[in-house]
Amino acid sequence: MGKGGPPCIHPLSGEGRVAAYTELFHRGKLKERIEAAKSLLQSCHLCPHHCGVNRLEGEVGKCRTASEAIVSSYGPHFGEEAPLVGRRGSGTIFFTNCNLRCLFCQNYSISQLGEGEKVNKQELACMMLSLQAQGCHNINLVSPTHVVPQILEALGVAAESGLHLPLVYNSGGYDSVETLKILDGIVDIYMPDMKYGDKRVAKELSGIENYPQVNRAAVKEMHRQVGDLKIDRDGVAQRGLLVRHLVLPDGLAGTKEVVNFISKQISLNTYSNIMAQYNPCYKAYEIPSLARPISTAEFQEAVELAHQAGLNRLDRARPIIVRF
């Protein structure tokens, strides 16, 4: 990264399904989406915070990001869900900063402390093309909510040079339906968190209002666009929704409410990852209920709640590791 940017490696001929955005690009419609997204930055209402700052003029709101995206790292990633990783890895780009303030964030140096470097659209496009050239199955945009316009600008540049991998929108789930509608026909795979079932817990632990209400509306819109997750004969995700839910100590994540919502209002066929890897990070030790890992019994209870709700398409990609 930096002023010179990464080496811009031209893409190899890839395999699998051509990404949705290629049609918009070839029809000349991608530019319209880019302009629609950029217009949200002038009095920023890109995400549900609606900060109202002019990011195009260098002002920053709660995401602490102005007109340029900030990237902490990028590369093939083999620790994601199995349908994303496949044989050659998920091509992840980790965006710096976040519109959430999770006290237990495992990536707090990136999301809260701002570790990363500013990139322009050409540099970001080259990252995408490099990941494709390395054989990755997708472009996995981690924490993209606050930089959707910047991503789309880079996507236009990358598509011009032959980018065709599916886009994964990997977010904390605090997304605006208005912004998501701009992404209709661009994103192939949505992978949101569903962090909480209780708005009071969300306020205390992530500093946001009405998370369940906002999150559920966003996940509904994501599913409307892409449907249930479709996986090819090689086990690689091509299109659809994948939901993540991190189990927290003492039932703080509200697993029952989350899985019941998914089963009743999204789809019984939703690919869901009930995640066991919670460990105290960042400021978690300041809150007694968060100051320990989850137990085996807590995780098993969460999985059982998912089964009781009728969700049987659960991710089994990684071993379950808990400390007591």
C-alpha positions as CSV (number, residue, x, y, z in Angstrom):
1,M,0.0,0.0,0.0
2,G,1.1,3.6,0.4
3,K,1.5,6.1,-2.3
4,G,2.9,3.7,-4.8
5,G,0.2,1.1,-4.1
6,P,0.5,-2.6,-4.5
7,P,1.8,-4.2,-7.7
8,C,-1.2,-4.4,-10.0
9,I,-1.3,-8.0,-11.1
10,H,-3.5,-8.7,-14.0
11,P,-6.1,-11.4,-13.4
12,L,-5.7,-15.0,-14.6
13,S,-8.6,-16.7,-16.4
14,G,-10.8,-17.8,-13.5
15,E,-13.2,-20.6,-12.8
16,G,-16.8,-20.8,-11.8
17,R,-19.7,-18.4,-12.0
18,V,-19.2,-14.8,-13.3
19,A,-20.1,-12.3,-10.6
20,A,-23.3,-10.3,-10.7
21,Y,-21.7,-6.9,-11.1
22,T,-20.2,-7.8,-14.5
23,E,-23.6,-7.5,-16.1
24,L,-24.1,-4.0,-14.7
25,F,-20.6,-3.0,-15.7
26,H,-21.1,-4.2,-19.3
27,R,-24.4,-2.4,-19.5
28,G,-22.8,0.8,-18.3
29,K,-25.0,0.8,-15.2
30,L,-22.3,0.4,-12.6
31,K,-21.4,4.1,-12.8
32,E,-24.9,5.0,-11.8
33,R,-24.6,3.0,-8.6
34,I,-21.2,4.5,-7.9
35,E,-22.7,8.0,-8.1
36,A,-25.7,7.0,-6.0
37,A,-23.4,5.7,-3.3
38,K,-21.1,8.8,-3.4
39,S,-24.1,11.1,-3.0
40,L,-24.7,9.6,0.5
41,L,-21.3,10.9,1.7
42,Q,-22.1,14.6,1.3
43,S,-24.3,14.6,4.4
44,C,-23.4,11.1,5.4
45,H,-26.2,8.7,5.8
46,L,-24.4,5.7,4.4
47,C,-25.1,3.7,7.6
48,P,-27.9,3.8,10.2
49,H,-25.9,6.4,12.3
50,H,-26.8,9.2,9.9
51,C,-23.9,11.3,11.1
52,G,-24.6,14.1,8.6
53,V,-21.0,15.1,8.1
54,N,-19.6,15.9,4.6
55,R,-17.1,13.1,4.1
56,L,-16.3,14.3,0.6
57,E,-14.8,17.4,2.2
58,G,-12.7,15.5,4.7
59,E,-15.2,15.5,7.7
60,V,-15.5,12.3,9.7
61,G,-18.3,10.9,11.8
62,K,-18.6,7.8,13.9
63,C,-16.7,5.6,11.4
64,R,-13.7,8.0,11.5
65,T,-13.3,7.7,7.8
66,A,-13.4,10.6,5.3
67,S,-13.3,10.3,1.5
68,E,-10.7,7.6,1.1
69,A,-10.9,4.0,2.4
70,I,-8.3,2.8,4.8
71,V,-7.1,-0.8,4.5
72,S,-5.2,-2.7,7.2
73,S,-4.3,-5.8,5.1
74,Y,-5.3,-8.0,2.3
75,G,-4.6,-11.5,1.1
76,P,-5.9,-15.1,0.7
77,H,-7.6,-16.2,3.9
78,F,-8.1,-19.8,5.0
79,G,-9.9,-19.2,8.3
80,E,-13.3,-18.3,7.0
81,E,-16.3,-20.6,6.5
82,A,-15.6,-23.6,4.3
83,P,-17.7,-22.5,1.3
84,L,-15.8,-19.3,1.1
85,V,-12.3,-20.8,1.5
86,G,-12.6,-23.7,-0.9
87,R,-9.2,-24.9,-2.0
88,R,-7.5,-21.6,-2.8
89,G,-8.8,-19.3,0.0
90,S,-11.0,-16.3,0.3
91,G,-9.6,-13.1,-1.0
92,T,-10.0,-10.8,2.0
93,I,-9.6,-7.1,2.2
94,F,-9.7,-5.8,5.8
95,F,-11.0,-2.2,6.0
96,T,-9.9,-0.1,8.9
97,N,-12.5,1.4,11.3
98,C,-16.1,0.4,11.9
99,N,-19.5,1.8,12.6
100,L,-19.8,-0.3,15.8
101,R,-18.0,0.0,19.1
102,C,-17.9,-3.6,20.3
103,L,-16.1,-3.7,23.7
104,F,-15.0,-7.3,22.9
105,C,-13.8,-6.9,19.3
106,Q,-11.0,-9.4,18.5
107,N,-9.7,-7.0,15.7
108,Y,-9.8,-3.9,17.8
109,S,-6.5,-2.6,16.6
110,I,-8.1,-2.3,13.2
111,S,-11.7,-1.5,14.0
112,Q,-11.2,0.8,17.0
113,L,-7.5,1.9,17.0
114,G,-7.4,2.7,13.2
115,E,-4.5,0.5,12.2
116,G,-4.1,0.8,8.4
117,E,-3.3,3.0,5.4
118,K,-5.4,5.2,3.1
119,V,-5.8,3.8,-0.4
120,N,-7.2,5.4,-3.5
121,K,-9.5,3.6,-6.0
122,Q,-6.6,2.4,-8.2
123,E,-4.8,0.9,-5.3
124,L,-7.9,-0.8,-4.0
125,A,-8.7,-2.1,-7.5
126,C,-5.2,-3.6,-7.7
127,M,-5.7,-5.4,-4.5
128,M,-8.8,-7.0,-5.9
129,L,-7.1,-8.0,-9.1
130,S,-4.1,-9.4,-7.2
131,L,-6.4,-11.6,-5.1
132,Q,-8.0,-12.9,-8.3
133,A,-4.6,-13.6,-9.8
134,Q,-3.6,-15.6,-6.7
135,G,-6.5,-17.9,-7.4
136,C,-8.9,-16.8,-4.6
137,H,-12.5,-17.9,-5.0
138,N,-14.0,-14.5,-4.1
139,I,-13.3,-10.9,-3.0
140,N,-14.2,-10.8,0.7
141,L,-14.8,-7.2,1.9
142,V,-14.4,-7.2,5.7
143,S,-16.2,-4.3,7.5
144,P,-17.3,-2.6,4.2
145,T,-20.4,-0.8,5.6
146,H,-18.7,2.6,5.9
147,V,-16.8,2.5,2.6
148,V,-19.3,1.3,0.1
149,P,-18.8,4.2,-2.3
150,Q,-15.0,3.8,-2.2
151,I,-15.4,0.0,-2.9
152,L,-17.7,0.6,-5.8
153,E,-15.3,3.1,-7.4
154,A,-12.5,0.6,-7.1
155,L,-14.8,-2.1,-8.5
156,G,-15.4,-0.1,-11.6
157,V,-11.7,0.2,-12.2
158,A,-11.1,-3.5,-11.4
159,A,-13.9,-4.7,-13.7
160,E,-12.4,-2.7,-16.5
161,S,-9.3,-4.9,-16.1
162,G,-11.2,-8.1,-16.0
163,L,-12.2,-8.7,-12.3
164,H,-15.0,-11.3,-12.3
165,L,-14.9,-12.9,-8.8
166,P,-18.0,-12.9,-6.6
167,L,-18.1,-10.1,-4.0
168,V,-18.6,-11.1,-0.3
169,Y,-20.1,-8.3,1.8
170,N,-18.8,-9.3,5.3
171,S,-20.3,-6.9,7.8
172,G,-21.2,-6.4,11.4
173,G,-24.9,-6.3,10.4
174,Y,-25.5,-2.6,11.2
175,D,-26.4,-1.7,7.7
176,S,-28.8,0.7,6.0
177,V,-31.4,-0.8,3.7
178,E,-31.0,2.3,1.5
179,T,-27.3,1.6,0.9
180,L,-28.0,-2.1,0.5
181,K,-30.4,-1.4,-2.3
182,I,-27.6,0.3,-4.2
183,L,-25.7,-3.0,-3.9
184,D,-28.5,-5.0,-5.5
185,G,-27.0,-6.9,-8.4
186,I,-23.5,-6.1,-7.3
187,V,-22.9,-8.2,-4.2
188,D,-23.2,-12.0,-4.7
189,I,-22.7,-13.2,-1.1
190,Y,-23.9,-11.4,2.0
191,M,-22.3,-12.5,5.2
192,P,-23.7,-10.3,8.0
193,D,-23.3,-10.8,11.8
194,M,-26.5,-11.1,13.8
195,K,-24.9,-10.0,17.1
196,Y,-27.8,-9.4,19.5
197,G,-31.3,-10.2,20.2
198,D,-31.7,-7.5,22.8
199,K,-31.3,-3.8,22.0
200,R,-30.2,-2.9,25.5
201,V,-27.4,-5.4,25.4
202,A,-26.4,-4.0,22.0
203,K,-26.3,-0.5,23.4
204,E,-24.2,-1.5,26.3
205,L,-21.7,-3.7,24.4
206,S,-21.5,-2.1,21.0
207,G,-22.7,1.5,21.6
208,I,-25.5,1.4,19.0
209,E,-29.2,2.1,19.1
210,N,-31.9,-0.4,18.0
211,Y,-29.4,-3.0,16.7
212,P,-31.9,-5.9,16.4
213,Q,-34.5,-3.8,14.5
214,V,-31.9,-2.4,12.1
215,N,-30.0,-5.7,11.7
216,R,-33.2,-7.7,11.0
217,A,-34.3,-5.2,8.3
218,A,-30.8,-5.4,6.7
219,V,-30.7,-9.2,6.7
220,K,-34.2,-9.3,5.2
221,E,-33.0,-7.0,2.4
222,M,-29.8,-9.1,1.8
223,H,-31.9,-12.3,1.5
224,R,-34.3,-10.6,-0.8
225,Q,-31.4,-9.8,-3.1
226,V,-29.5,-13.1,-3.1
227,G,-31.6,-15.8,-1.5
228,D,-30.3,-18.9,0.3
229,L,-26.6,-19.8,-0.1
230,K,-25.8,-21.7,-3.3
231,I,-22.7,-23.9,-3.3
232,D,-21.2,-25.5,-6.4
233,R,-20.2,-29.1,-6.7
234,D,-16.7,-28.2,-5.5
235,G,-18.1,-26.9,-2.2
236,V,-17.6,-23.3,-3.0
237,A,-20.2,-20.6,-2.4
238,Q,-21.5,-18.8,-5.5
239,R,-24.3,-16.7,-4.3
240,G,-26.6,-16.2,-1.3
241,L,-26.8,-15.3,2.4
242,L,-24.6,-16.7,5.1
243,V,-25.3,-15.5,8.7
244,R,-22.8,-15.4,11.5
245,H,-23.8,-15.4,15.2
246,L,-21.1,-15.2,17.9
247,V,-22.1,-16.9,21.2
248,L,-21.4,-14.7,24.1
249,P,-21.1,-15.6,27.8
250,D,-24.3,-15.7,30.0
251,G,-26.6,-15.7,26.9
252,L,-25.8,-12.0,26.2
253,A,-26.0,-12.6,22.4
254,G,-29.7,-13.5,22.6
255,T,-29.3,-16.6,20.5
256,K,-32.9,-17.8,20.9
257,E,-34.3,-14.6,19.5
258,V,-31.8,-14.5,16.7
259,V,-32.3,-18.1,15.5
260,N,-36.1,-17.8,15.8
261,F,-36.0,-14.7,13.6
262,I,-33.9,-16.4,11.0
263,S,-36.1,-19.5,10.9
264,K,-39.4,-17.6,10.8
265,Q,-38.6,-14.5,8.8
266,I,-35.7,-15.4,6.6
267,S,-35.4,-19.1,5.7
268,L,-35.1,-22.5,7.3
269,N,-32.4,-23.1,4.7
270,T,-30.2,-20.2,5.9
271,Y,-26.6,-21.2,6.1
272,S,-25.7,-20.2,9.6
273,N,-22.4,-20.1,11.5
274,I,-23.0,-20.4,15.3
275,M,-19.6,-19.2,16.4
276,A,-17.7,-20.6,19.4
277,Q,-14.5,-18.6,19.4
278,Y,-15.4,-15.8,21.8
279,N,-12.5,-14.9,24.0
280,P,-12.1,-11.7,26.1
281,C,-10.4,-9.0,24.0
282,Y,-10.1,-5.2,24.1
283,K,-12.2,-3.8,26.9
284,A,-14.1,-7.1,27.7
285,Y,-12.2,-7.5,31.0
286,E,-13.9,-4.4,32.3
287,I,-17.3,-6.1,32.2
288,P,-17.5,-9.1,34.5
289,S,-20.0,-11.0,32.3
290,L,-17.6,-10.7,29.3
291,A,-14.4,-11.5,31.2
292,R,-14.3,-15.2,30.4
293,P,-14.5,-17.5,27.3
294,I,-17.8,-19.3,26.7
295,S,-18.2,-22.8,28.1
296,T,-18.8,-26.0,26.1
297,A,-22.2,-26.1,27.6
298,E,-23.1,-22.6,26.5
299,F,-22.0,-23.3,22.9
300,Q,-23.9,-26.6,22.8
301,E,-27.0,-24.9,24.1
302,A,-26.8,-22.3,21.3
303,V,-26.5,-25.0,18.7
304,E,-29.4,-26.8,20.2
305,L,-31.5,-23.6,20.0
306,A,-30.7,-23.3,16.3
307,H,-31.8,-26.9,15.8
308,Q,-35.0,-26.4,17.7
309,A,-35.7,-23.4,15.5
310,G,-35.4,-25.7,12.5
311,L,-32.0,-24.4,11.3
312,N,-30.0,-27.5,10.3
313,R,-27.7,-25.9,7.7
314,L,-25.0,-25.0,10.3
315,D,-21.3,-24.4,9.5
316,R,-19.0,-27.2,10.5
317,A,-15.8,-25.9,8.9
318,R,-13.6,-25.4,12.0
319,P,-13.0,-27.3,15.2
320,I,-14.7,-26.0,18.3
321,I,-12.2,-24.7,20.8
322,V,-13.3,-23.6,24.2
323,R,-11.3,-23.2,27.4
324,F,-13.6,-24.6,30.0
